[in-house]
Amino acid sequence: MIPLVDYENRAEKLRAILGRSASFSDEVDAAAREILGDVQQRGAEAMLDYTERFDDVRPDPLKVSQAALDEAAGALSDDLRAVIEEAAANVRRFHQKQTRESWFTDDGDGTVLGQRVAPVERAGLYVPGGTAAYPSSLLMTAIPAQVAGVREIHLVSPPQPDGHPHPHVLATAALLGLENVYAVGGAQAVGALAFGAEPVPAVDKIVGPGNAYVAAAKRQVFGRVDIDSVAGPSEIVVLADDSARPDWVAADLLSQAEHDGRASAVLVTPHRPLAKAVREAVEEQIVGLPRREIVAQALADYGACVTTPSLEEAVALTNELAPEHLEIQTREPWNVMTKIRHAGAIFLGAHSSEPAGDYFAGPNHVLPTGGTARYASALGTDDFLRTQSVISYSEKKMRRDAPQIAAFARAEELEAHARAVERRFKKKMLQKKD
């Protein structure tokens, strides 16, 4: 049963929800560290040993052949293929709007300053496997990398009993034109991408969601490689007034609760009758769900229907939660949105159900979790780009600025810095000083 929480009693529930950020037990951290160290030392042999231990299969070869990729794409039903292709087009169109150009300025005396935008050379994508398939996560990670112009994209995903990643993941990889696909998952896959383990090369950035061991491993290799984020359990907040339909709100809460026993699904509303009606609708709709036990655990531990004294307090509480997904189901959702400061993705209006963002609309579904929407953003094209400052000083400008540069350097007691600019114009004086 999802708890009904009064505004004045919200503190304990908030602590539970916000306390489920991407932190790991000592055992998970230690296990990830051991696996990473072993992969760094023994390479592919360690990667295969752990895959056999955790996935009950020893893929041979680790790299999926082009024939297997083509076969998986050919096995797709026409309907599912059309859905994936249309979703991919939507995602690509959205992320193409995010592209940036290099720029340069000339101050008129021959000095040019600017910023060069360049993609990372090699990206590693992690797509979860196990009991479920996530081709949508492949779309959301591969397409921004492609739009950014990444030269090499390497995909890792856990193998099924046949030694290959899930066929829907393989098919999606083929439709996207990906050639470097490997049947490996878990912390060992993160290690292979970070350190290199034939045939998996070391990459510059690792992106994509995974279980606690994957997330812990990503955090531990950060610095050697870049990562997108350390993802925590999924979450949704529905901010609603009395105009919202209880059965639709309940359905959207359940859609996130089925992800994980630690997922959070919260209704925030100033209308107590709505909260009670949503609670009843959740109990009706949970019956018959294939993942009912997971849903029930998530709702009991990290779910809530919170009632507030006013819509203003509901907005303030939503900002405090800084949710990964925020649905605004009110009479004037666009007006309410202007008061939202912290959210990963915002869904406006009764028909903007969160799964539309997960699969089809176009914006990225790799989002900040655990309150990190206070400072973090959705995965996008920028995550695969670097900016390089460009400085081309003319003699005239250096002559004019050299005294100021030297003075600043000496203020920091860096004499060689000062002399580096002065030498260009005061060589005789510096020789006398020497």
C-alpha positions, 0 to 999 in steps of 0.5 A: 500500500502506498502511504498517505502522508500529511505535509507536516509529517513529510520529513521521515518520508523525504529522508527515506527517498533522498537517502536512496541516492547512488550510495553503495554498501561496503560489500558492493564497493569492495567487490567492484574494486576487486573485479576492476583490479583483476581486469586491469591485471589479467585483461580478457581472461578475468573478464571471461571468468567473471562473465562465466561466474555471474552470467553462466556463460563464457562468450566465444568470441567476446565480440559479436560478429556482423553476421549475428547483428544482421541476423538479429535485425532480420529477426525483428517483426516489421512492427517492432522494427518500425517502432524502433526506427521511428523512435530513433528518428525522434531521438536523433532529431531532438539531439541534433538541436543540441549541436554546437559550433566552434567560434573565433573572434578577431580584435582587429590587430591580428589576435584571434581568440576562440573555442574549438568544439571537438568530440571525444574520440572513443565512447563506451556504452553500457546497456543493461541485460539480465532478465530484461532488454533495454534497446531504448537505453541504446538509442539514448546513449548511441545517438547523442554520441553519433550526433556529436561525431564520436569516431569510435563507439563501443557497446557492452551488454551482458550475454544471454545463455546463447553467449550474445546480448539480448537480440533486441539490443543486437538488432537496435545496434545493427539499425544504428550502424554500430559495429563494435558490440561485446557480450560482457556486462557488470563491473568487468565490462566497465573495467574493460572499457576503462583499462582495455581488455582485448578485444575491448579497447580503452575508451575516453568516456563511459555512459549508460545505466547499470546495476549497483556493481556497474554504478560503483565501478563507474564511480571508481574508474572516474578520473581515468575515464569520464563518465556520465553519472553514477545513476541511482534508482529511478524516481517520479513525482507527479505534481497535481491539483484537483483537475487530475484523473486519479487513474492516470496518476496511479498508472504513471506512479506504477510505471516507475515503481516497477523498475526496482524495489528502490524506485520512488513514486510520489504524488504531491497535491494540495487536494486530499480527495485526489490523494485518497483516490490515487491510493485506491487506484494504485491498489486496483491497478497493481493487481495482475502486474507481472512485477507486482512484488517489486512494485509493492516494495517500492511503493511501501518503502519509497512511495507516497501520496503527500498532501500539502496546504496549497499548490505553492507548498506542493511546488516547494516540496517538488523542488526539494525532491529534485526528481528525475521525472516530474509530471505536472498535471494541473490546470495550468501546467506551463505556469506551474513549470516556471516555478520548478527549479530542480527536475531532470525531465518535465512532462506537462499536461495529462497526456504527457505520460512519463513512458513517452519520454522513456521510449519515443518522444525524443528527449533523453531518458538518461537523467539525474537521480537522487536529487542530483537534478539540483546541478546535473542534466540529462545526457545529451550531445554535449556529453560527448563533446570537449571544448578547446580554448584557442589563443593566437596573440599578435606581436602588437597585443603581446607587447601591450599586455606583457607588463600586465601579464608579468605583474600578475605572474610575479604577484603569484611568485612565478618569475619564469612566467613573467620572464617568458613574456618579457623575453620577447621584448626585453631580451637585453635587460633579462640578460643583464638580470641573468 
